[in-house]
Amino acid sequence: MSDLDDTTSSAPEPLVTHYLSSLDETIEHVRAADLLGFGIQLRSYLEPTDGDTFTERWRLEILAESPVEQDDAEPED
């Protein structure tokens, strides 16, 4: 049985999580993870600043392997 056949497994656990504040820095981290063969999960979010303004931030999780996404949608005819 391969890992792909095991439907009870969950997503790979993150090795490290980075909280980044610039897009250039985020891209640099993603390229480094790709070069080293790690998987990633990247999420963007808004962080409140002074008053009613928000700053965009990124959360990058470095994974030992790339997660496998299951296609739950039915194929269209």
PDB file of N, CA, C and O in Angstrom:
ATOM      1  N   MET A   1       0.852  -1.176   0.000  1.00  0.00           N
ATOM      2  CA  MET A   1       0.000   0.000   0.000  1.00  0.00           C
ATOM      3  C   MET A   1       0.895   1.235   0.000  1.00  0.00           C
ATOM      4  O   MET A   1       1.856   1.313   0.765  1.00  0.00           O
ATOM      5  N   SER A   2       0.578   2.185  -0.850  1.00  0.00           N
ATOM      6  CA  SER A   2       1.352   3.428  -0.901  1.00  0.00           C
ATOM      7  C   SER A   2       0.680   4.490  -0.042  1.00  0.00           C
ATOM      8  O   SER A   2      -0.451   4.319   0.414  1.00  0.00           O
ATOM      9  N   ASP A   3       1.395   5.585   0.169  1.00  0.00           N
ATOM     10  CA  ASP A   3       0.827   6.694   0.936  1.00  0.00           C
ATOM     11  C   ASP A   3      -0.403   7.265   0.251  1.00  0.00           C
ATOM     12  O   ASP A   3      -1.315   7.757   0.916  1.00  0.00           O
ATOM     13  N   LEU A   4      -0.432   7.200  -1.092  1.00  0.00           N
ATOM     14  CA  LEU A   4      -1.585   7.740  -1.820  1.00  0.00           C
ATOM     15  C   LEU A   4      -2.837   6.897  -1.606  1.00  0.00           C
ATOM     16  O   LEU A   4      -3.955   7.399  -1.717  1.00  0.00           O
ATOM     17  N   ASP A   5      -2.648   5.601  -1.295  1.00  0.00           N
ATOM     18  CA  ASP A   5      -3.793   4.725  -1.064  1.00  0.00           C
ATOM     19  C   ASP A   5      -4.353   4.866   0.343  1.00  0.00           C
ATOM     20  O   ASP A   5      -5.478   4.440   0.604  1.00  0.00           O
ATOM     21  N   ASP A   6      -3.599   5.444   1.235  1.00  0.00           N
ATOM     22  CA  ASP A   6      -4.011   5.581   2.624  1.00  0.00           C
ATOM     23  C   ASP A   6      -4.893   6.812   2.777  1.00  0.00           C
ATOM     24  O   ASP A   6      -4.399   7.939   2.812  1.00  0.00           O
ATOM     25  N   THR A   7      -6.203   6.592   2.868  1.00  0.00           N
ATOM     26  CA  THR A   7      -7.142   7.711   2.951  1.00  0.00           C
ATOM     27  C   THR A   7      -7.287   8.242   4.369  1.00  0.00           C
ATOM     28  O   THR A   7      -7.920   9.277   4.580  1.00  0.00           O
ATOM     29  N   THR A   8      -6.699   7.538   5.361  1.00  0.00           N
ATOM     30  CA  THR A   8      -6.818   7.993   6.734  1.00  0.00           C
ATOM     31  C   THR A   8      -5.706   8.960   7.113  1.00  0.00           C
ATOM     32  O   THR A   8      -5.760   9.565   8.183  1.00  0.00           O
ATOM     33  N   SER A   9      -4.695   9.119   6.254  1.00  0.00           N
ATOM     34  CA  SER A   9      -3.602  10.017   6.604  1.00  0.00           C
ATOM     35  C   SER A   9      -4.035  11.468   6.456  1.00  0.00           C
ATOM     36  O   SER A   9      -4.886  11.806   5.633  1.00  0.00           O
ATOM     37  N   SER A  10      -3.431  12.301   7.266  1.00  0.00           N
ATOM     38  CA  SER A  10      -3.739  13.724   7.210  1.00  0.00           C
ATOM     39  C   SER A  10      -2.618  14.453   6.478  1.00  0.00           C
ATOM     40  O   SER A  10      -1.648  13.837   6.036  1.00  0.00           O
ATOM     41  N   ALA A  11      -2.760  15.745   6.357  1.00  0.00           N
ATOM     42  CA  ALA A  11      -1.741  16.561   5.697  1.00  0.00           C
ATOM     43  C   ALA A  11      -0.433  16.472   6.476  1.00  0.00           C
ATOM     44  O   ALA A  11      -0.442  16.287   7.693  1.00  0.00           O
ATOM     45  N   PRO A  12       0.685  16.604   5.776  1.00  0.00           N
ATOM     46  CA  PRO A  12       1.981  16.556   6.468  1.00  0.00           C
ATOM     47  C   PRO A  12       2.085  17.656   7.517  1.00  0.00           C
ATOM     48  O   PRO A  12       1.592  18.768   7.322  1.00  0.00           O
ATOM     49  N   GLU A  13       2.726  17.332   8.618  1.00  0.00           N
ATOM     50  CA  GLU A  13       2.927  18.303   9.686  1.00  0.00           C
ATOM     51  C   GLU A  13       3.991  19.306   9.266  1.00  0.00           C
ATOM     52  O   GLU A  13       4.975  18.927   8.632  1.00  0.00           O
ATOM     53  N   PRO A  14       3.812  20.574   9.606  1.00  0.00           N
ATOM     54  CA  PRO A  14       4.820  21.571   9.256  1.00  0.00           C
ATOM     55  C   PRO A  14       6.115  21.362  10.042  1.00  0.00           C
ATOM     56  O   PRO A  14       6.089  21.041  11.230  1.00  0.00           O
ATOM     57  N   LEU A  15       7.237  21.549   9.364  1.00  0.00           N
ATOM     58  CA  LEU A  15       8.538  21.516  10.027  1.00  0.00           C
ATOM     59  C   LEU A  15       8.808  22.842  10.720  1.00  0.00           C
ATOM     60  O   LEU A  15       9.354  22.887  11.822  1.00  0.00           O
ATOM     61  N   VAL A  16       8.413  23.924  10.050  1.00  0.00           N
ATOM     62  CA  VAL A  16       8.616  25.269  10.578  1.00  0.00           C
ATOM     63  C   VAL A  16       7.563  26.185   9.967  1.00  0.00           C
ATOM     64  O   VAL A  16       7.114  25.954   8.844  1.00  0.00           O
ATOM     65  N   THR A  17       7.168  27.220  10.696  1.00  0.00           N
ATOM     66  CA  THR A  17       6.219  28.212  10.200  1.00  0.00           C
ATOM     67  C   THR A  17       6.882  29.579  10.244  1.00  0.00           C
ATOM     68  O   THR A  17       7.446  29.980  11.262  1.00  0.00           O
ATOM     69  N   HIS A  18       6.805  30.292   9.115  1.00  0.00           N
ATOM     70  CA  HIS A  18       7.351  31.642   9.023  1.00  0.00           C
ATOM     71  C   HIS A  18       6.192  32.622   8.865  1.00  0.00           C
ATOM     72  O   HIS A  18       5.260  32.364   8.103  1.00  0.00           O
ATOM     73  N   TYR A  19       6.247  33.730   9.573  1.00  0.00           N
ATOM     74  CA  TYR A  19       5.287  34.814   9.424  1.00  0.00           C
ATOM     75  C   TYR A  19       6.033  35.965   8.756  1.00  0.00           C
ATOM     76  O   TYR A  19       6.946  36.544   9.344  1.00  0.00           O
ATOM     77  N   LEU A  20       5.640  36.292   7.529  1.00  0.00           N
ATOM     78  CA  LEU A  20       6.395  37.231   6.708  1.00  0.00           C
ATOM     79  C   LEU A  20       5.582  38.484   6.427  1.00  0.00           C
ATOM     80  O   LEU A  20       4.354  38.445   6.350  1.00  0.00           O
ATOM     81  N   SER A  21       6.298  39.607   6.274  1.00  0.00           N
ATOM     82  CA  SER A  21       5.610  40.879   6.088  1.00  0.00           C
ATOM     83  C   SER A  21       5.814  41.494   4.709  1.00  0.00           C
ATOM     84  O   SER A  21       5.180  42.497   4.382  1.00  0.00           O
ATOM     85  N   SER A  22       6.694  40.904   3.893  1.00  0.00           N
ATOM     86  CA  SER A  22       6.875  41.455   2.552  1.00  0.00           C
ATOM     87  C   SER A  22       6.711  40.360   1.514  1.00  0.00           C
ATOM     88  O   SER A  22       7.082  39.210   1.746  1.00  0.00           O
ATOM     89  N   LEU A  23       6.159  40.721   0.381  1.00  0.00           N
ATOM     90  CA  LEU A  23       5.947  39.757  -0.688  1.00  0.00           C
ATOM     91  C   LEU A  23       7.278  39.261  -1.244  1.00  0.00           C
ATOM     92  O   LEU A  23       7.409  38.078  -1.557  1.00  0.00           O
ATOM     93  N   ASP A  24       8.257  40.135  -1.371  1.00  0.00           N
ATOM     94  CA  ASP A  24       9.573  39.726  -1.877  1.00  0.00           C
ATOM     95  C   ASP A  24      10.214  38.681  -0.966  1.00  0.00           C
ATOM     96  O   ASP A  24      10.790  37.704  -1.446  1.00  0.00           O
ATOM     97  N   GLU A  25      10.114  38.885   0.332  1.00  0.00           N
ATOM     98  CA  GLU A  25      10.655  37.933   1.298  1.00  0.00           C
ATOM     99  C   GLU A  25       9.914  36.598   1.213  1.00  0.00           C
ATOM    100  O   GLU A  25      10.528  35.536   1.312  1.00  0.00           O
ATOM    101  N   THR A  26       8.612  36.655   1.032  1.00  0.00           N
ATOM    102  CA  THR A  26       7.802  35.449   0.909  1.00  0.00           C
ATOM    103  C   THR A  26       8.205  34.659  -0.330  1.00  0.00           C
ATOM    104  O   THR A  26       8.368  33.441  -0.259  1.00  0.00           O
ATOM    105  N   ILE A  27       8.367  35.333  -1.457  1.00  0.00           N
ATOM    106  CA  ILE A  27       8.775  34.666  -2.700  1.00  0.00           C
ATOM    107  C   ILE A  27      10.150  34.021  -2.535  1.00  0.00           C
ATOM    108  O   ILE A  27      10.378  32.913  -3.020  1.00  0.00           O
ATOM    109  N   GLU A  28      11.061  34.705  -1.855  1.00  0.00           N
ATOM    110  CA  GLU A  28      12.398  34.161  -1.614  1.00  0.00           C
ATOM    111  C   GLU A  28      12.322  32.863  -0.803  1.00  0.00           C
ATOM    112  O   GLU A  28      13.020  31.897  -1.108  1.00  0.00           O
ATOM    113  N   HIS A  29      11.476  32.843   0.225  1.00  0.00           N
ATOM    114  CA  HIS A  29      11.302  31.641   1.046  1.00  0.00           C
ATOM    115  C   HIS A  29      10.679  30.503   0.238  1.00  0.00           C
ATOM    116  O   HIS A  29      11.095  29.352   0.374  1.00  0.00           O
ATOM    117  N   VAL A  30       9.694  30.809  -0.596  1.00  0.00           N
ATOM    118  CA  VAL A  30       9.038  29.787  -1.409  1.00  0.00           C
ATOM    119  C   VAL A  30      10.036  29.180  -2.394  1.00  0.00           C
ATOM    120  O   VAL A  30      10.071  27.961  -2.565  1.00  0.00           O
ATOM    121  N   ARG A  31      10.838  30.010  -3.037  1.00  0.00           N
ATOM    122  CA  ARG A  31      11.841  29.507  -3.987  1.00  0.00           C
ATOM    123  C   ARG A  31      12.875  28.627  -3.280  1.00  0.00           C
ATOM    124  O   ARG A  31      13.280  27.598  -3.821  1.00  0.00           O
ATOM    125  N   ALA A  32      13.301  29.016  -2.090  1.00  0.00           N
ATOM    126  CA  ALA A  32      14.269  28.218  -1.341  1.00  0.00           C
ATOM    127  C   ALA A  32      13.680  26.863  -0.964  1.00  0.00           C
ATOM    128  O   ALA A  32      14.360  25.843  -1.079  1.00  0.00           O
ATOM    129  N   ALA A  33      12.428  26.838  -0.514  1.00  0.00           N
ATOM    130  CA  ALA A  33      11.778  25.577  -0.161  1.00  0.00           C
ATOM    131  C   ALA A  33      11.656  24.672  -1.386  1.00  0.00           C
ATOM    132  O   ALA A  33      11.868  23.463  -1.291  1.00  0.00           O
ATOM    133  N   ASP A  34      11.315  25.260  -2.540  1.00  0.00           N
ATOM    134  CA  ASP A  34      11.208  24.493  -3.775  1.00  0.00           C
ATOM    135  C   ASP A  34      12.562  23.915  -4.170  1.00  0.00           C
ATOM    136  O   ASP A  34      12.650  22.746  -4.543  1.00  0.00           O
ATOM    137  N   LEU A  35      13.610  24.719  -4.091  1.00  0.00           N
ATOM    138  CA  LEU A  35      14.954  24.283  -4.439  1.00  0.00           C
ATOM    139  C   LEU A  35      15.406  23.120  -3.561  1.00  0.00           C
ATOM    140  O   LEU A  35      16.093  22.214  -4.032  1.00  0.00           O
ATOM    141  N   LEU A  36      15.025  23.146  -2.295  1.00  0.00           N
ATOM    142  CA  LEU A  36      15.413  22.101  -1.354  1.00  0.00           C
ATOM    143  C   LEU A  36      14.458  20.900  -1.358  1.00  0.00           C
ATOM    144  O   LEU A  36      14.704  19.911  -0.668  1.00  0.00           O
ATOM    145  N   GLY A  37      13.383  20.986  -2.125  1.00  0.00           N
ATOM    146  CA  GLY A  37      12.455  19.860  -2.251  1.00  0.00           C
ATOM    147  C   GLY A  37      11.423  19.743  -1.146  1.00  0.00           C
ATOM    148  O   GLY A  37      10.837  18.677  -0.956  1.00  0.00           O
ATOM    149  N   PHE A  38      11.194  20.823  -0.416  1.00  0.00           N
ATOM    150  CA  PHE A  38      10.174  20.800   0.635  1.00  0.00           C
ATOM    151  C   PHE A  38       8.816  21.172   0.055  1.00  0.00           C
ATOM    152  O   PHE A  38       8.736  21.843  -0.974  1.00  0.00           O
ATOM    153  N   GLY A  39       7.764  20.739   0.712  1.00  0.00           N
ATOM    154  CA  GLY A  39       6.422  21.184   0.380  1.00  0.00           C
ATOM    155  C   GLY A  39       6.131  22.465   1.155  1.00  0.00           C
ATOM    156  O   GLY A  39       6.815  22.789   2.125  1.00  0.00           O
ATOM    157  N   ILE A  40       5.114  23.179   0.715  1.00  0.00           N
ATOM    158  CA  ILE A  40       4.736  24.412   1.413  1.00  0.00           C
ATOM    159  C   ILE A  40       3.221  24.534   1.476  1.00  0.00           C
ATOM    160  O   ILE A  40       2.497  23.929   0.685  1.00  0.00           O
ATOM    161  N   GLN A  41       2.767  25.316   2.418  1.00  0.00           N
ATOM    162  CA  GLN A  41       1.400  25.828   2.442  1.00  0.00           C
ATOM    163  C   GLN A  41       1.525  27.311   2.729  1.00  0.00           C
ATOM    164  O   GLN A  41       2.148  27.718   3.709  1.00  0.00           O
ATOM    165  N   LEU A  42       0.924  28.113   1.865  1.00  0.00           N
ATOM    166  CA  LEU A  42       1.038  29.564   1.972  1.00  0.00           C
ATOM    167  C   LEU A  42      -0.345  30.158   2.136  1.00  0.00           C
ATOM    168  O   LEU A  42      -1.269  29.841   1.388  1.00  0.00           O
ATOM    169  N   ARG A  43      -0.470  31.026   3.128  1.00  0.00           N
ATOM    170  CA  ARG A  43      -1.743  31.717   3.367  1.00  0.00           C
ATOM    171  C   ARG A  43      -1.461  33.197   3.554  1.00  0.00           C
ATOM    172  O   ARG A  43      -0.470  33.582   4.175  1.00  0.00           O
ATOM    173  N   SER A  44      -2.333  34.010   3.016  1.00  0.00           N
ATOM    174  CA  SER A  44      -2.230  35.446   3.266  1.00  0.00           C
ATOM    175  C   SER A  44      -3.341  35.833   4.234  1.00  0.00           C
ATOM    176  O   SER A  44      -4.389  35.189   4.292  1.00  0.00           O
ATOM    177  N   TYR A  45      -3.093  36.890   4.986  1.00  0.00           N
ATOM    178  CA  TYR A  45      -4.089  37.384   5.926  1.00  0.00           C
ATOM    179  C   TYR A  45      -3.862  38.873   6.147  1.00  0.00           C
ATOM    180  O   TYR A  45      -2.804  39.411   5.820  1.00  0.00           O
ATOM    181  N   LEU A  46      -4.851  39.515   6.695  1.00  0.00           N
ATOM    182  CA  LEU A  46      -4.761  40.935   6.997  1.00  0.00           C
ATOM    183  C   LEU A  46      -4.575  41.117   8.496  1.00  0.00           C
ATOM    184  O   LEU A  46      -5.254  40.488   9.307  1.00  0.00           O
ATOM    185  N   GLU A  47      -3.641  41.991   8.840  1.00  0.00           N
ATOM    186  CA  GLU A  47      -3.365  42.286  10.238  1.00  0.00           C
ATOM    187  C   GLU A  47      -3.756  43.734  10.512  1.00  0.00           C
ATOM    188  O   GLU A  47      -3.305  44.634   9.802  1.00  0.00           O
ATOM    189  N   PRO A  48      -4.584  43.977  11.525  1.00  0.00           N
ATOM    190  CA  PRO A  48      -4.994  45.357  11.804  1.00  0.00           C
ATOM    191  C   PRO A  48      -3.805  46.208  12.250  1.00  0.00           C
ATOM    192  O   PRO A  48      -2.941  45.753  12.999  1.00  0.00           O
ATOM    193  N   THR A  49      -3.783  47.440  11.777  1.00  0.00           N
ATOM    194  CA  THR A  49      -2.772  48.409  12.201  1.00  0.00           C
ATOM    195  C   THR A  49      -3.506  49.565  12.858  1.00  0.00           C
ATOM    196  O   THR A  49      -4.605  49.369  13.377  1.00  0.00           O
ATOM    197  N   ASP A  50      -2.950  50.733  12.853  1.00  0.00           N
ATOM    198  CA  ASP A  50      -3.583  51.899  13.474  1.00  0.00           C
ATOM    199  C   ASP A  50      -4.931  52.206  12.831  1.00  0.00           C
ATOM    200  O   ASP A  50      -5.053  52.247  11.607  1.00  0.00           O
ATOM    201  N   GLY A  51      -5.918  52.416  13.653  1.00  0.00           N
ATOM    202  CA  GLY A  51      -7.234  52.815  13.141  1.00  0.00           C
ATOM    203  C   GLY A  51      -7.915  51.705  12.371  1.00  0.00           C
ATOM    204  O   GLY A  51      -7.952  50.553  12.803  1.00  0.00           O
ATOM    205  N   ASP A  52      -8.459  52.078  11.210  1.00  0.00           N
ATOM    206  CA  ASP A  52      -9.226  51.143  10.392  1.00  0.00           C
ATOM    207  C   ASP A  52      -8.406  50.581   9.231  1.00  0.00           C
ATOM    208  O   ASP A  52      -8.987  50.095   8.261  1.00  0.00           O
ATOM    209  N   THR A  53      -7.089  50.631   9.302  1.00  0.00           N
ATOM    210  CA  THR A  53      -6.256  50.136   8.212  1.00  0.00           C
ATOM    211  C   THR A  53      -5.723  48.740   8.524  1.00  0.00           C
ATOM    212  O   THR A  53      -5.660  48.321   9.680  1.00  0.00           O
ATOM    213  N   PHE A  54      -5.348  48.046   7.474  1.00  0.00           N
ATOM    214  CA  PHE A  54      -4.843  46.689   7.599  1.00  0.00           C
ATOM    215  C   PHE A  54      -3.564  46.549   6.779  1.00  0.00           C
ATOM    216  O   PHE A  54      -3.368  47.251   5.787  1.00  0.00           O
ATOM    217  N   THR A  55      -2.709  45.644   7.201  1.00  0.00           N
ATOM    218  CA  THR A  55      -1.483  45.328   6.488  1.00  0.00           C
ATOM    219  C   THR A  55      -1.540  43.868   6.076  1.00  0.00           C
ATOM    220  O   THR A  55      -1.927  43.011   6.871  1.00  0.00           O
ATOM    221  N   GLU A  56      -1.156  43.576   4.831  1.00  0.00           N
ATOM    222  CA  GLU A  56      -1.154  42.204   4.355  1.00  0.00           C
ATOM    223  C   GLU A  56       0.083  41.479   4.869  1.00  0.00           C
ATOM    224  O   GLU A  56       1.193  42.010   4.825  1.00  0.00           O
ATOM    225  N   ARG A  57      -0.123  40.267   5.353  1.00  0.00           N
ATOM    226  CA  ARG A  57       0.954  39.416   5.869  1.00  0.00           C
ATOM    227  C   ARG A  57       0.812  38.027   5.246  1.00  0.00           C
ATOM    228  O   ARG A  57      -0.229  37.692   4.681  1.00  0.00           O
ATOM    229  N   TRP A  58       1.866  37.229   5.358  1.00  0.00           N
ATOM    230  CA  TRP A  58       1.857  35.883   4.807  1.00  0.00           C
ATOM    231  C   TRP A  58       2.327  34.907   5.863  1.00  0.00           C
ATOM    232  O   TRP A  58       3.257  35.185   6.620  1.00  0.00           O
ATOM    233  N   ARG A  59       1.663  33.747   5.904  1.00  0.00           N
ATOM    234  CA  ARG A  59       2.053  32.642   6.791  1.00  0.00           C
ATOM    235  C   ARG A  59       2.510  31.502   5.882  1.00  0.00           C
ATOM    236  O   ARG A  59       1.732  30.979   5.084  1.00  0.00           O
ATOM    237  N   LEU A  60       3.769  31.130   6.014  1.00  0.00           N
ATOM    238  CA  LEU A  60       4.361  30.096   5.181  1.00  0.00           C
ATOM    239  C   LEU A  60       4.759  28.924   6.062  1.00  0.00           C
ATOM    240  O   LEU A  60       5.588  29.058   6.963  1.00  0.00           O
ATOM    241  N   GLU A  61       4.154  27.772   5.788  1.00  0.00           N
ATOM    242  CA  GLU A  61       4.513  26.551   6.506  1.00  0.00           C
ATOM    243  C   GLU A  61       5.393  25.714   5.587  1.00  0.00           C
ATOM    244  O   GLU A  61       5.021  25.428   4.449  1.00  0.00           O
ATOM    245  N   ILE A  62       6.565  25.323   6.091  1.00  0.00           N
ATOM    246  CA  ILE A  62       7.477  24.455   5.358  1.00  0.00           C
ATOM    247  C   ILE A  62       7.169  23.026   5.792  1.00  0.00           C
ATOM    248  O   ILE A  62       7.175  22.717   6.984  1.00  0.00           O
ATOM    249  N   LEU A  63       6.899  22.152   4.813  1.00  0.00           N
ATOM    250  CA  LEU A  63       6.515  20.771   5.069  1.00  0.00           C
ATOM    251  C   LEU A  63       7.602  19.823   4.571  1.00  0.00           C
ATOM    252  O   LEU A  63       8.332  20.152   3.636  1.00  0.00           O
ATOM    253  N   ALA A  64       7.711  18.657   5.186  1.00  0.00           N
ATOM    254  CA  ALA A  64       8.705  17.672   4.765  1.00  0.00           C
ATOM    255  C   ALA A  64       8.415  17.172   3.352  1.00  0.00           C
ATOM    256  O   ALA A  64       9.332  16.786   2.628  1.00  0.00           O
ATOM    257  N   GLU A  65       7.150  17.179   2.964  1.00  0.00           N
ATOM    258  CA  GLU A  65       6.759  16.748   1.616  1.00  0.00           C
ATOM    259  C   GLU A  65       5.551  17.561   1.180  1.00  0.00           C
ATOM    260  O   GLU A  65       4.866  18.167   2.003  1.00  0.00           O
ATOM    261  N   SER A  66       5.301  17.568  -0.105  1.00  0.00           N
ATOM    262  CA  SER A  66       4.154  18.311  -0.626  1.00  0.00           C
ATOM    263  C   SER A  66       2.854  17.607  -0.250  1.00  0.00           C
ATOM    264  O   SER A  66       2.764  16.383  -0.347  1.00  0.00           O
ATOM    265  N   PRO A  67       1.859  18.358   0.173  1.00  0.00           N
ATOM    266  CA  PRO A  67       0.569  17.751   0.483  1.00  0.00           C
ATOM    267  C   PRO A  67      -0.124  17.304  -0.794  1.00  0.00           C
ATOM    268  O   PRO A  67       0.063  17.905  -1.852  1.00  0.00           O
ATOM    269  N   VAL A  68      -0.918  16.255  -0.695  1.00  0.00           N
ATOM    270  CA  VAL A  68      -1.688  15.745  -1.825  1.00  0.00           C
ATOM    271  C   VAL A  68      -3.116  16.212  -1.653  1.00  0.00           C
ATOM    272  O   VAL A  68      -3.751  15.937  -0.635  1.00  0.00           O
ATOM    273  N   GLU A  69      -3.618  16.918  -2.648  1.00  0.00           N
ATOM    274  CA  GLU A  69      -4.990  17.420  -2.581  1.00  0.00           C
ATOM    275  C   GLU A  69      -5.899  16.434  -3.296  1.00  0.00           C
ATOM    276  O   GLU A  69      -5.642  16.033  -4.432  1.00  0.00           O
ATOM    277  N   GLN A  70      -6.963  16.054  -2.608  1.00  0.00           N
ATOM    278  CA  GLN A  70      -7.942  15.135  -3.179  1.00  0.00           C
ATOM    279  C   GLN A  70      -8.971  15.914  -3.964  1.00  0.00           C
ATOM    280  O   GLN A  70      -9.468  16.934  -3.485  1.00  0.00           O
ATOM    281  N   ASP A  71      -9.302  15.461  -5.158  1.00  0.00           N
ATOM    282  CA  ASP A  71     -10.313  16.095  -5.978  1.00  0.00           C
ATOM    283  C   ASP A  71     -11.664  15.510  -5.628  1.00  0.00           C
ATOM    284  O   ASP A  71     -11.988  14.389  -6.020  1.00  0.00           O
ATOM    285  N   ASP A  72     -12.466  16.287  -4.874  1.00  0.00           N
ATOM    286  CA  ASP A  72     -13.777  15.814  -4.435  1.00  0.00           C
ATOM    287  C   ASP A  72     -14.870  16.088  -5.449  1.00  0.00           C
ATOM    288  O   ASP A  72     -15.979  15.568  -5.318  1.00  0.00           O
ATOM    289  N   ALA A  73     -14.579  16.891  -6.453  1.00  0.00           N
ATOM    290  CA  ALA A  73     -15.600  17.266  -7.435  1.00  0.00           C
ATOM    291  C   ALA A  73     -15.846  16.148  -8.417  1.00  0.00           C
ATOM    292  O   ALA A  73     -14.930  15.415  -8.790  1.00  0.00           O
ATOM    293  N   GLU A  74     -17.093  16.023  -8.833  1.00  0.00           N
ATOM    294  CA  GLU A  74     -17.468  15.062  -9.867  1.00  0.00           C
ATOM    295  C   GLU A  74     -17.018  15.595 -11.230  1.00  0.00           C
ATOM    296  O   GLU A  74     -17.146  16.794 -11.479  1.00  0.00           O
ATOM    297  N   PRO A  75     -16.503  14.756 -12.109  1.00  0.00           N
ATOM    298  CA  PRO A  75     -16.137  15.231 -13.446  1.00  0.00           C
ATOM    299  C   PRO A  75     -17.364  15.648 -14.235  1.00  0.00           C
ATOM    300  O   PRO A  75     -18.413  15.007 -14.173  1.00  0.00           O
ATOM    301  N   GLU A  76     -17.210  16.741 -14.982  1.00  0.00           N
ATOM    302  CA  GLU A  76     -18.321  17.222 -15.800  1.00  0.00           C
ATOM    303  C   GLU A  76     -18.348  16.483 -17.127  1.00  0.00           C
ATOM    304  O   GLU A  76     -17.304  16.118 -17.667  1.00  0.00           O
ATOM    305  N   ASP A  77     -19.556  16.266 -17.651  1.00  0.00           N
ATOM    306  CA  ASP A  77     -19.695  15.561 -18.943  1.00  0.00           C
ATOM    307  C   ASP A  77     -19.587  16.529 -20.096  1.00  0.00           C
ATOM    308  O   ASP A  77     -19.678  16.122 -21.254  1.00  0.00           O
TER     309      ASP A  77
END
